[in-house]
Amino acid sequence: MGNQQTTIPTHLGIVEAAIHKGQPKEGVEKGPNAIREGGLNAFLSSMGKLTVKEYEKITQTEARESERILNCRNQKAFLKSSTELISAVEKSVAENDITLILGGDHSLGYGSIRGHFNVFPNTFVVWVDAHSDINTPAVSTSGNIHGMPVSFLMKETSEKIPRSQGFETLSPCMNSKNLLYIALRDVDTPELEYLKEFNIRYFTMADVKEIGIEKVMQLAIKAISEQPNCNIHLSFDIDALDPKFANSTGTPVPGGLTLNEGKYICRSLAMTGLLKAVDLVEVNPALGSPEDSKTTVNSAVELLKSCINSNL
């Protein structure tokens, strides 16, 4: 592991992923622009020695699909946008110190992480979320793909994924040793069974409250250090935060992280010098009051600032 120190990248890539069909609520496709206009662009401009490069903007412009395919809604749009996102992330992580993938709903996690692993197979994923997003199509009650991306990525769950209707193009890239969750508090019963069956490391919000975020991150960094010379991919769902700090999101859950706890997670990972890519997802400026939207966007920007500059 690198020394705990201030690390500031000199080359940063941005991939806007206005992916929204992994869930039913309109507006999350506006997340990337809201985050950028809500303070991220100004922050990046203030960093004089930082070179920012833009990559392909991923969109889902097709009409919503009327039928579920193998219990998945909008499966065709998901597969198409995932292919495009994989390509964009591959380019960015190869060319930059850090890549920001701005969502968009969390179904983008498949394409984002798959693209990262294609370039750097030795990558550790920290998934910060109220939900574990490891439902397989067979056990999902909603059919919403934003609750499934981890199951598509995990080798342990790959045998539970259909191998037809386009799903055969999905290829798992990580195993339980590459993954750690923080802030879980709304996990479906089949998902919890997967977490236990495959010995996936996770910290619930009850754990955060019992031992404190500092201890959680000490243990997380220790887990990462067991995978020598790895990169870190942080996949941060804004609903990991308590609704007080992020109410404009599709599936808010009470009892979440404070903004300072979220920033501590980002800062701790940035200080390792290993943080290579960050997903920031599920900001939906169309939900809640204008004040809710402003607060949620501000929280997202603050998290990203801590990922980029570990002093913040």
C-alpha positions in Angstrom: 0.0 0.0 0.0 1.1 3.6 -0.7 1.8 5.9 2.2 -1.1 7.9 3.6 -0.4 11.3 2.0 -2.0 14.1 0.1 -2.4 13.0 -3.5 -3.6 15.3 -6.2 -3.9 14.0 -9.8 -2.5 15.9 -12.7 -4.7 14.2 -15.4 -8.4 13.6 -14.9 -10.9 12.0 -17.3 -14.6 12.6 -17.2 -17.2 10.2 -18.6 -20.8 11.4 -18.4 -23.1 8.4 -18.3 -26.7 9.7 -18.5 -28.0 6.1 -18.1 -31.4 6.0 -16.5 -33.3 2.9 -17.7 -31.9 0.7 -14.9 -34.8 2.2 -12.8 -38.2 3.7 -13.5 -37.9 7.3 -12.4 -37.2 10.0 -14.9 -34.6 12.7 -14.2 -31.5 10.7 -13.1 -30.2 11.2 -16.7 -29.9 14.9 -15.7 -27.4 14.0 -12.9 -24.2 14.4 -14.9 -25.0 18.0 -16.0 -26.4 18.9 -12.6 -23.2 17.8 -10.8 -21.0 19.6 -13.3 -23.0 22.9 -13.3 -23.5 22.6 -9.5 -19.9 23.1 -8.6 -17.7 20.4 -10.1 -16.7 22.4 -13.2 -15.8 25.4 -11.1 -13.7 23.2 -8.7 -11.8 21.6 -11.6 -11.2 25.0 -13.1 -9.7 26.2 -9.8 -7.1 23.5 -9.9 -4.4 25.1 -12.0 -2.2 22.1 -12.8 -5.0 19.7 -13.5 -5.6 18.6 -17.1 -9.2 17.5 -17.7 -10.1 15.4 -20.7 -13.7 14.6 -21.8 -14.7 11.3 -23.2 -17.8 10.0 -25.0 -21.1 11.0 -23.3 -23.2 7.9 -22.9 -27.0 8.3 -23.3 -30.1 6.1 -23.6 -32.4 7.7 -26.1 -34.5 4.7 -27.1 -38.0 4.4 -25.9 -38.5 2.3 -22.7 -39.0 -1.4 -23.6 -42.5 -2.6 -23.0 -41.6 -6.2 -22.2 -39.3 -7.6 -19.6 -36.7 -10.0 -21.0 -35.7 -12.7 -18.5 -37.2 -10.5 -15.8 -35.1 -7.5 -16.7 -36.6 -4.1 -17.8 -34.9 -2.3 -20.6 -32.3 -5.0 -21.1 -31.5 -4.0 -24.7 -30.7 -0.4 -23.7 -28.6 -1.6 -20.8 -26.5 -3.9 -23.0 -26.0 -1.2 -25.6 -25.0 1.6 -23.2 -22.8 -0.8 -21.3 -20.8 -1.6 -24.4 -20.3 2.1 -25.1 -19.4 2.9 -21.4 -16.8 0.1 -21.3 -15.1 1.6 -24.3 -15.1 5.1 -22.8 -13.8 4.0 -19.4 -11.1 1.9 -21.0 -9.7 4.9 -22.8 -9.9 7.2 -19.8 -8.4 4.9 -17.2 -5.5 4.2 -19.5 -4.8 7.9 -20.1 -5.5 9.6 -16.8 -4.6 9.5 -13.1 -8.2 9.3 -12.1 -11.5 9.0 -14.0 -14.9 10.3 -12.9 -17.9 8.5 -14.2 -21.0 10.7 -13.6 -24.4 9.0 -13.5 -26.9 8.2 -14.2 -28.3 5.2 -12.3 -26.2 2.4 -10.8 -26.7 0.0 -13.7 -23.8 1.9 -15.1 -21.6 0.1 -12.5 -21.3 -2.9 -14.8 -19.9 -1.0 -17.8 -17.7 1.2 -15.6 -16.1 -1.5 -13.6 -15.8 -3.9 -16.5 -14.0 -1.2 -18.5 -11.6 -0.5 -15.6 -10.8 -4.2 -15.2 -10.2 -4.6 -18.9 -7.3 -2.2 -18.6 -6.2 -3.0 -15.0 -7.3 -6.5 -14.0 -5.8 -6.0 -10.5 -8.5 -3.7 -9.2 -10.3 -3.5 -5.9 -13.9 -2.3 -5.8 -15.4 -0.3 -2.9 -19.1 -0.1 -3.3 -20.7 2.6 -1.1 -24.5 2.2 -1.2 -27.6 1.7 0.9 -28.2 -1.4 -1.3 -26.0 -4.2 -2.4 -27.1 -4.3 -6.0 -26.3 -8.0 -6.3 -29.8 -9.3 -7.3 -29.8 -11.7 -10.2 -32.5 -11.5 -12.8 -34.2 -14.6 -11.3 -34.5 -13.2 -7.8 -35.2 -9.6 -8.5 -38.7 -8.5 -7.5 -38.7 -5.3 -9.5 -36.8 -6.3 -12.7 -34.8 -3.0 -12.4 -31.3 -3.5 -13.6 -29.8 -0.9 -11.2 -30.2 -3.5 -8.5 -28.2 -6.1 -10.4 -24.8 -4.8 -11.7 -22.7 -6.6 -9.0 -24.2 -9.9 -9.9 -23.1 -9.4 -13.5 -19.6 -8.5 -12.4 -19.0 -11.3 -9.9 -17.6 -14.6 -11.0 -19.3 -16.3 -8.1 -22.8 -15.3 -9.3 -22.1 -15.7 -13.0 -23.7 -19.2 -13.1 -26.9 -17.6 -11.9 -27.0 -15.1 -14.9 -28.9 -16.2 -18.0 -26.7 -17.1 -21.0 -29.2 -15.9 -23.7 -31.1 -12.9 -24.9 -27.9 -10.9 -25.0 -26.8 -11.7 -21.4 -24.2 -14.1 -22.8 -22.2 -11.0 -23.7 -21.8 -10.0 -20.1 -18.5 -11.3 -18.7 -17.7 -11.3 -15.0 -14.3 -9.8 -14.0 -14.1 -9.8 -10.2 -14.5 -12.2 -7.3 -15.4 -11.7 -3.6 -11.9 -10.8 -2.7 -12.0 -7.8 -5.0 -15.1 -6.3 -3.4 -16.1 -4.5 -0.2 -19.4 -2.7 0.7 -19.9 0.2 3.0 -23.2 1.7 4.3 -25.6 -1.2 3.5 -29.0 -0.9 5.2 -31.6 -2.1 2.6 -30.6 -5.5 1.4 -33.0 -8.1 -0.1 -33.0 -11.6 1.5 -31.5 -13.3 -1.6 -28.8 -10.7 -1.7 -27.9 -11.2 1.9 -27.6 -14.9 1.2 -25.1 -14.2 -1.6 -23.0 -11.9 0.6 -22.8 -14.7 3.2 -22.4 -17.6 0.7 -19.5 -15.9 -1.1 -17.9 -14.3 2.0 -18.2 -10.8 0.6 -16.9 -8.2 3.0 -19.4 -5.6 4.0 -20.1 -2.9 6.6 -23.7 -2.0 7.3 -24.8 1.3 8.7 -25.2 -0.4 12.0 -21.4 -1.3 11.8 -20.6 2.4 11.0 -22.6 3.6 14.0 -21.1 0.9 16.3 -17.4 1.2 15.5 -17.2 4.6 13.7 -16.3 5.5 10.1 -12.6 5.8 11.0 -12.4 2.2 12.1 -14.4 1.1 9.1 -11.9 2.7 6.8 -9.0 1.2 8.7 -10.4 -2.2 8.1 -11.3 -1.4 4.5 -7.7 -0.2 3.7 -6.4 -3.3 5.4 -8.6 -5.5 3.1 -7.3 -3.5 0.1 -3.7 -4.0 1.2 -4.2 -7.7 1.0 -4.3 -7.3 -2.8 -0.9 -5.9 -3.6 -0.3 -3.3 -6.3 -4.0 -2.9 -7.1 -6.0 0.1 -8.2 -9.2 1.2 -6.4 -12.5 1.7 -8.1 -15.0 3.6 -5.9 -18.6 3.1 -6.9 -20.5 5.7 -4.7 -24.3 5.7 -4.8 -25.6 9.0 -3.4 -28.3 7.1 -1.5 -25.5 5.8 0.8 -25.9 9.3 2.4 -28.8 10.0 4.7 -31.7 11.7 3.0 -30.9 14.8 5.0 -27.9 15.2 2.7 -29.2 13.5 -0.4 -33.0 13.3 -0.7 -33.1 13.8 -4.5 -32.4 10.2 -5.4 -34.6 7.3 -6.6 -34.5 5.0 -3.5 -33.6 7.0 -0.4 -33.2 5.1 2.8 -33.2 6.7 6.3 -30.3 6.2 8.6 -27.5 6.8 6.2 -24.0 8.3 6.2 -23.5 11.9 7.1 -21.8 14.0 4.3 -18.7 14.2 6.5 -18.6 10.4 6.8 -19.0 10.1 3.0 -16.2 12.5 2.5 -14.0 10.6 5.0 -14.5 7.5 2.9 -13.5 9.3 -0.3 -10.5 11.1 1.4 -9.2 7.8 2.9 -9.2 6.1 -0.4 -7.7 9.1 -2.2 -4.9 9.2 0.4 -3.7 5.7 -0.6 -2.7 7.0 -4.0 -4.5 4.0 -5.6 -7.9 5.6 -6.4 -8.1 5.3 -10.2 -11.9 5.6 -10.9 -15.0 6.9 -9.2 -18.6 6.3 -10.1 -21.0 8.9 -8.6 -24.5 7.7 -9.3 -28.3 8.1 -8.6 -28.4 11.9 -8.3 -31.9 12.8 -9.6 -32.4 16.5 -9.6 -36.0 16.1 -10.7 -37.0 14.5 -7.4 -37.9 16.3 -4.2 -38.0 20.1 -3.7 -35.6 22.5 -5.4 -33.8 22.8 -2.1 -33.5 18.9 -1.9 -32.0 18.9 -5.4 -29.5 21.7 -4.6 -28.4 19.9 -1.4 -28.1 16.5 -3.1 -26.0 17.9 -6.0 -23.8 19.8 -3.5 -23.2 16.6 -1.6 -22.2 14.8 -4.8 -19.7 17.6 -5.7 -18.3 17.6 -2.1 -17.7 13.8 -2.4 -15.9 14.2 -5.7 -13.7 17.0 -4.4 -12.5 14.7 -1.6 -11.8 12.0 -4.2 -9.6 14.4 -6.2 -7.9 16.3 -3.4 -7.5 14.3 -0.1 -7.1 17.5 1.8 -10.8 18.4 1.2 
